[in-house]
């Protein structure tokens, strides 16, 4: 019985993280056309989603690498 309760709590935690992460990500995407700091909000949403979802973590790491390349003055290769 305890294992069932623990599994339910873990699933509820994943659901809450997913809802919060997707909400922040959608708000960040909306800020691309609306006034607001989309360049800050989108990575925050991906960071929250990345704690539970692997695709979000990979996308965040890819964006972080491209950002670091551009700030160092290197050319960003779109074929990556």
C-alpha positions in Angstrom: 0.0 0.0 0.0 2.8 2.4 0.8 4.5 1.8 -2.6 1.2 2.7 -4.3 0.9 5.9 -2.4 4.5 6.8 -3.1 4.1 6.1 -6.8 1.0 8.3 -6.8 2.9 11.2 -5.2 5.7 10.8 -7.7 3.2 11.0 -10.6 1.5 14.0 -9.1 4.9 15.7 -8.8 5.7 15.0 -12.4 2.3 16.4 -13.4 2.7 19.6 -11.4 6.2 20.2 -12.9 4.9 19.5 -16.4 2.0 22.0 -16.0 4.2 24.7 -14.5 7.0 24.2 -17.1 4.7 24.2 -20.1 2.8 27.2 -18.8 6.0 29.2 -18.4 7.3 27.9 -21.8 4.0 29.0 -23.5 4.2 32.4 -21.9 7.8 32.8 -23.1 6.8 31.8 -26.6 4.0 34.3 -26.5 6.5 37.0 -25.4 8.3 36.5 -28.8 5.6 38.7 -30.3 4.3 40.4 -27.2 6.4 42.7 -25.0 8.4 40.8 -22.5 11.7 39.0 -21.8 11.2 35.9 -24.0 14.9 35.2 -24.1 14.8 34.7 -20.3 11.5 33.1 -19.8 11.8 30.4 -22.5 15.0 28.9 -21.0 13.4 29.0 -17.5 10.4 27.0 -18.8 12.8 24.5 -20.5 14.9 24.2 -17.4 11.8 23.3 -15.3 10.6 20.8 -17.9 14.2 19.5 -18.2 14.0 18.2 -14.6 11.5 15.5 -15.8 11.6 15.4 -19.6 14.7 14.5 -21.5 13.7 16.3 -24.8 13.5 19.6 -22.9 16.9 19.1 -21.3 18.5 18.3 -24.7 16.9 21.4 -26.3 18.0 23.6 -23.4 21.6 22.2 -23.7 21.6 22.8 -27.5 20.4 26.4 -27.0 22.9 27.0 -24.3 25.8 25.7 -26.5 24.7 27.9 -29.4 24.4 30.9 -27.1 27.9 30.3 -25.7 29.4 30.0 -29.3 27.8 33.3 -30.3 28.9 35.2 -27.2 32.5 34.0 -27.8 32.4 35.5 -31.3 32.4 32.2 -33.1 30.1 31.5 -36.0 27.0 29.4 -35.3 26.8 26.5 -37.7 23.1 25.8 -38.5 23.9 22.3 -39.7 24.5 21.1 -36.2 
